[in-house]
Amino acid sequence: MKILVAFGTRPEAIKCLPVIEALKAVPGVSVVSCTTAQHRHILDQVLESFGMQPDIDLNLMRGLFKKVDPSALVSALESKSTGNF
């Protein structure tokens, strides 16, 4: 199973990064992390503190599902952002 975990803001990253780490430990689960980078400057600080770089950095708010064909989506994105997909 491939799971896409999407986040864009600092608070979303703080919530999602532990989930990403936990999912990576599950046998048979492939995790793809993706950021929209809504708040680039403070988001990068959080990523650095977790020692993580997202698999996909859209650096924008559209096009997520054109890049990845997930079996499931875990999102902490605001409803307006998620609605763009």
Buried (B, 14 or more C-beta within 10 A) or exposed (E): EEBBBBBBBBBBBBBBBEBBEEBEEEEEBEBBBBBBBBBEEEBBEBBEEBEBEBBBBBEEBEEBEEEBEBEEBBBBBEEEBBEEB
